[in-house]
């Protein structure tokens, strides 16, 4: 089981303060209680009555039909499984007629046939496909401080899609429609990594699934279940079509910090001439004694370089890895382009929702703004304006401090072009709502 001291420290990765609206929809306890008692530690079952609602605003069975029939879905956004095995994609994909000859498009009639035969439909990556889930997954990632993804599992009556298994990421299960009987068992491996798939421990998992469960329950519409990575689970639909969302949480872990530190050591150690040297001519690599002296020298050298790694650099690399997996709110290219062409002093700029941003202290005449996956190099005199915008969330162009009118517009254009800021309610062909509709530059 997870080490309590380690888990207490891990819980501090959840951002302090704030309403955390998406997280609150998934748990029946306060976020602080969840962080201390459940996060990365033990499951939490929350009923619709305790949560006070359903999840039909996120997905419905009608929406599933729309995705499968009219949205031009392609693999790998759809997976189908039956009796614990994944169905070959060729059985439910084909080209879809003139002008749509791409061969991996979902065939709705094939999906119907397989579903009628008892197969489970898995819609993958809905955080990239379905607008309500794009917004919800992004907000939940912000609430947790860890990247998220969303799949939907749609199961025919009295069918099981997958045999007992564990995931290598935490999950929130949100029951959307129908009922599903869930059985949860304790881990056979605490805190598994991506390199620890359950299939490598299939016998242990099967044996654990025969022991008394820690949770044995039926999820009904509006119920939610949180499972830390490693907990063994399986589910069977009951008397009607069942659909649930599985929100996978790609936890930032200490092992991620290990990988970041080793990446930095690898870079630093490459500058060490002693570590770049060749082994002796004719060395017998099959004889450990022949390389023992060289290996010992390498390990000594790596220890020396490891001691020189800056913890702040490891933390920054860990941040970069996590931020590269998190997608901020989408932007509307045509609408923002139209707003960009009409920017003026009265235009409201809003920091792009769900964008992770960090403004660093100026160095010389330049300042770095880290925004999502990218680092932007800007003039140092923009630092007060950038700091004010990030702190406030939105400002009028003319209220950006420390710049004259021309430089305010220059910075605003840069921020919108780089999708760091957006003009709220912009529309293609018009400037959108900016608090000074009909105004002129410089007014």
Secondary structure as GFF3:
##gff-version 3
##sequence-region A 1 443
A	DSSP	alpha_helix	4	11	.	.	.	ID=ss1
A	DSSP	alpha_helix	21	26	.	.	.	ID=ss2
A	DSSP	alpha_helix	31	37	.	.	.	ID=ss3
A	DSSP	beta_strand	44	46	.	.	.	ID=ss4
A	DSSP	alpha_helix	48	51	.	.	.	ID=ss5
A	DSSP	alpha_helix	61	69	.	.	.	ID=ss6
A	DSSP	beta_strand	78	82	.	.	.	ID=ss7
A	DSSP	beta_strand	85	86	.	.	.	ID=ss8
A	DSSP	three_ten_helix	89	91	.	.	.	ID=ss9
A	DSSP	beta_strand	93	94	.	.	.	ID=ss10
A	DSSP	beta_strand	105	106	.	.	.	ID=ss11
A	DSSP	alpha_helix	108	116	.	.	.	ID=ss12
A	DSSP	beta_strand	120	123	.	.	.	ID=ss13
A	DSSP	three_ten_helix	126	128	.	.	.	ID=ss14
A	DSSP	alpha_helix	131	144	.	.	.	ID=ss15
A	DSSP	beta_strand	147	155	.	.	.	ID=ss16
A	DSSP	beta_strand	170	177	.	.	.	ID=ss17
A	DSSP	beta_strand	180	185	.	.	.	ID=ss18
A	DSSP	three_ten_helix	198	201	.	.	.	ID=ss19
A	DSSP	alpha_helix	202	208	.	.	.	ID=ss20
A	DSSP	beta_strand	215	219	.	.	.	ID=ss21
A	DSSP	beta_strand	224	227	.	.	.	ID=ss22
A	DSSP	beta_strand	232	237	.	.	.	ID=ss23
A	DSSP	beta_strand	242	250	.	.	.	ID=ss24
A	DSSP	alpha_helix	254	269	.	.	.	ID=ss25
A	DSSP	alpha_helix	273	276	.	.	.	ID=ss26
A	DSSP	alpha_helix	288	306	.	.	.	ID=ss27
A	DSSP	alpha_helix	311	324	.	.	.	ID=ss28
A	DSSP	alpha_helix	333	341	.	.	.	ID=ss29
A	DSSP	beta_strand	348	351	.	.	.	ID=ss30
A	DSSP	beta_strand	357	359	.	.	.	ID=ss31
A	DSSP	beta_strand	366	371	.	.	.	ID=ss32
A	DSSP	beta_strand	374	379	.	.	.	ID=ss33
A	DSSP	three_ten_helix	380	382	.	.	.	ID=ss34
A	DSSP	alpha_helix	383	392	.	.	.	ID=ss35
A	DSSP	beta_strand	394	396	.	.	.	ID=ss36
A	DSSP	three_ten_helix	397	399	.	.	.	ID=ss37
A	DSSP	alpha_helix	405	417	.	.	.	ID=ss38
A	DSSP	beta_strand	421	422	.	.	.	ID=ss39
###
